[in-house]
Amino acid sequence: MISKTALIFDISGEYGHFRKFNTTTSPLTYSIPTTSAIYGLLGAVLGIEREDSHNKIREKKEHLREVFSSKNASVAVRPLSEIKKVNIGFNLLDTGSYQSFFNVTNRTQIEYELLKDPKFRIYLRWEHQLKDELIERLKIKRYHFNPYLGISQMTANIDFVAERELSKISEGDYVEFNSAINLSEMQTEKAPIDINLIKERTFQVETFPLDMQIDRTIKRYGEILIEMNGNNLRAIPTKNSFTIENEGNIQFL
């Protein structure tokens, strides 16, 4: 069952990196956090441990991707500032053939693309027995594990905003959206976004994995449209489009 309300909270940090699945030697980052990254961050807040190298979890524990499954959870992401990217070199160590960390001599420098000063507002539509605990932990900032923005060195700041009612938007003409939108969900003969805004906005379209299974296979991808300066956009609403009081219109990915 999907909730009729949305939990609203902001995440920010000095740097962030949400690695693109088709990246090889020079890791590129998505412009906004992926759904799996958001669920992982919330799993850290709640203390849901990751699976081991054999994709197993401790007995009688619920898997993170069951706690936040496509049946009971969805997210919308709103950039709260300009999305800026920088390239920084990381020194990586080859530890595979050494018994001791101090004996490692093989080092490789890899250039990572990072988000600089990222700040996003997350809207979580979720129904689960842990919901009240999550709200309490976010409010008082009592996290079980330290949350981070994609890489463990990049600590995340989380600020709880509110829990608010969702009002469905009737599908029809263009409406203003504050969040990123999923172009793959749009079934329309018209242009999915108002082309009159193209000259006034900076857009990016990225292919996102949206539904990861327990065995790490991807069940659903989507073409996600992002306004890179934190401005709104005008698009055709879908079944996943909602209005939130004092927040405007959003679309769950």
C-alpha positions in Angstrom: 0.0 0.0 0.0 1.3 3.5 -0.9 0.8 6.3 1.6 -1.4 9.3 1.0 1.1 11.6 2.6 4.7 12.5 1.9 7.6 12.8 4.3 9.6 15.9 3.3 13.3 16.3 4.2 16.4 18.1 2.8 19.7 16.4 2.2 22.9 18.4 1.6 26.7 18.2 1.9 30.0 19.6 0.7 30.3 16.9 -2.0 28.2 14.0 -3.4 28.7 11.2 -5.9 26.0 9.0 -7.3 27.8 6.8 -9.8 26.3 6.3 -13.2 25.8 2.6 -14.0 27.5 2.9 -17.4 30.7 4.5 -16.1 34.0 2.7 -16.4 37.5 4.1 -15.4 36.5 7.7 -14.8 33.3 7.6 -12.6 30.6 10.1 -13.6 27.8 11.1 -11.2 24.1 11.5 -11.7 22.9 15.1 -11.3 20.5 14.1 -8.5 20.5 11.2 -6.1 19.1 7.9 -7.4 16.2 6.2 -5.7 18.5 3.4 -4.4 20.9 6.0 -3.0 18.0 7.7 -1.1 16.8 4.4 0.3 20.3 3.5 1.3 20.7 6.8 3.1 17.4 6.1 5.0 18.5 2.6 5.7 21.6 4.0 7.4 19.3 6.3 9.5 17.2 3.3 10.6 20.2 0.9 11.1 19.3 -1.5 8.3 22.5 -3.3 7.6 23.7 -4.0 4.1 23.9 -7.5 2.7 27.3 -9.3 2.7 29.4 -10.2 -0.3 27.0 -13.2 -1.0 24.0 -10.9 -1.0 22.8 -12.4 2.3 21.5 -10.6 5.4 21.2 -11.8 9.0 18.4 -14.2 9.8 15.0 -12.7 10.6 16.1 -9.3 9.2 14.2 -7.6 6.4 16.2 -6.6 3.3 16.6 -2.9 2.6 15.0 -3.4 -0.8 12.0 -5.0 0.8 11.6 -2.2 3.4 11.7 0.3 0.5 10.1 -1.7 -2.4 8.3 -0.4 -5.4 5.0 -1.7 -3.8 5.2 0.6 -0.7 7.7 3.4 -1.5 8.4 6.1 -4.1 10.4 9.3 -4.1 10.4 12.7 -5.8 13.6 14.9 -5.9 13.7 18.6 -6.1 17.0 20.5 -6.6 17.2 23.4 -4.1 20.2 25.1 -5.7 22.2 25.1 -8.9 23.6 21.6 -9.7 27.4 22.1 -9.9 30.0 19.4 -10.8 33.7 19.3 -10.3 36.4 16.8 -11.1 38.8 15.6 -8.3 41.5 13.0 -8.4 41.3 10.1 -5.9 44.3 8.0 -5.0 43.2 4.3 -5.0 45.2 1.4 -3.6 45.5 -2.1 -5.0 45.0 -4.2 -1.9 44.2 -7.5 -3.6 47.6 -9.2 -3.5 48.9 -7.9 -0.1 48.5 -9.3 3.4 49.0 -6.0 5.1 47.6 -2.5 4.2 51.0 -1.0 5.0 52.8 -3.1 2.3 50.6 -1.7 -0.5 52.8 -0.1 -3.2 50.5 -0.1 -6.2 48.5 3.1 -6.4 46.4 4.5 -9.1 44.9 8.0 -9.4 41.3 8.1 -10.8 39.5 11.3 -11.6 35.9 11.3 -10.1 33.2 13.7 -11.2 31.5 15.0 -8.0 28.5 17.2 -7.1 29.7 20.4 -5.4 27.6 21.7 -2.5 24.6 19.6 -3.4 21.2 20.3 -1.8 18.0 18.5 -2.6 14.5 18.3 -1.1 13.3 14.7 -1.0 9.6 13.7 -0.9 9.1 10.1 0.3 5.8 8.3 -0.2 6.1 5.3 2.1 4.0 3.0 4.2 5.8 0.7 6.6 5.9 -0.2 10.3 9.2 1.7 10.6 7.7 5.0 9.4 7.2 6.5 12.8 10.7 5.6 13.9 12.1 7.2 10.7 10.2 10.4 11.3 11.5 10.5 14.9 15.1 9.8 14.0 15.0 12.5 11.3 13.5 15.1 13.6 16.0 14.7 16.4 18.9 13.7 14.1 19.6 10.4 15.8 21.0 8.2 13.1 22.0 4.6 13.6 24.7 4.7 10.9 26.3 7.9 9.5 24.4 8.8 6.3 26.4 9.9 3.3 25.9 11.2 -0.2 27.0 8.2 -2.4 30.5 7.8 -1.0 31.2 7.1 2.7 33.6 10.1 3.0 30.9 12.5 1.9 28.8 13.0 5.0 25.1 14.0 4.5 23.3 16.7 6.4 19.5 15.8 6.8 16.9 18.3 7.9 13.3 17.1 8.4 10.7 19.5 7.0 7.2 18.0 7.5 4.7 15.2 6.6 2.0 16.6 4.3 -1.0 15.4 2.4 -0.8 14.6 -1.3 -3.4 15.8 -3.7 -3.6 14.1 -7.1 -3.2 16.3 -10.2 -5.7 15.7 -13.0 -3.9 14.7 -16.2 -4.3 17.4 -18.8 -2.4 20.5 -19.9 1.0 21.7 -18.8 1.5 22.5 -15.1 4.5 23.8 -13.1 6.7 21.2 -11.5 9.3 21.8 -8.8 10.8 18.3 -9.0 12.6 16.2 -11.6 10.2 14.4 -13.9 10.2 11.0 -15.5 9.8 11.4 -19.2 9.3 7.6 -19.7 6.0 7.8 -17.8 4.4 10.3 -20.1 1.9 9.0 -22.6 1.0 12.1 -24.7 0.9 13.2 -28.3 2.0 16.7 -27.3 5.6 17.6 -26.3 6.1 16.3 -22.7 7.5 19.6 -21.5 6.5 23.2 -22.5 9.1 24.0 -25.2 8.5 27.8 -24.6 10.7 27.4 -21.5 13.6 25.7 -23.3 15.4 29.0 -24.0 15.0 30.1 -20.3 16.0 26.9 -18.6 19.0 24.5 -18.5 17.9 20.9 -18.8 19.6 17.5 -18.4 18.1 14.1 -19.3 19.7 11.1 -17.7 18.9 7.4 -17.7 18.2 6.3 -14.2 17.8 2.8 -12.6 14.5 3.2 -10.7 13.6 -0.2 -9.3 16.4 -2.4 -8.0 15.6 -6.0 -6.9 17.2 -7.9 -4.0 19.6 -9.7 -6.4 20.6 -6.2 -7.7 19.0 -6.6 -11.1 17.2 -3.5 -12.4 13.5 -4.0 -13.1 12.8 -0.5 -14.3 14.7 2.4 -15.9 13.5 5.9 -16.7 14.6 9.0 -18.6 14.7 11.6 -15.9 14.5 15.3 -16.8 16.3 17.7 -14.4 16.4 21.5 -14.4 20.0 22.2 -13.5 19.6 25.7 -11.9 17.0 24.7 -9.4 14.2 26.4 -11.3 10.7 24.9 -12.0 9.6 23.5 -15.4 6.3 23.0 -17.1 5.3 19.5 -18.1 2.3 17.2 -18.7 1.2 15.6 -15.4 1.0 11.8 -15.1 -0.6 9.4 -12.6 2.4 10.0 -10.3 1.9 13.8 -10.2 0.8 15.4 -7.0 0.3 18.8 -5.3 1.6 19.4 -1.8 0.5 22.4 0.2 3.3 25.0 0.4 5.5 22.9 -1.8 3.8 23.1 -5.2 3.6 20.2 -7.8 5.9 17.2 -7.8 6.2 14.0 -9.7 7.3 10.7 -8.0 9.9 8.9 -10.1 
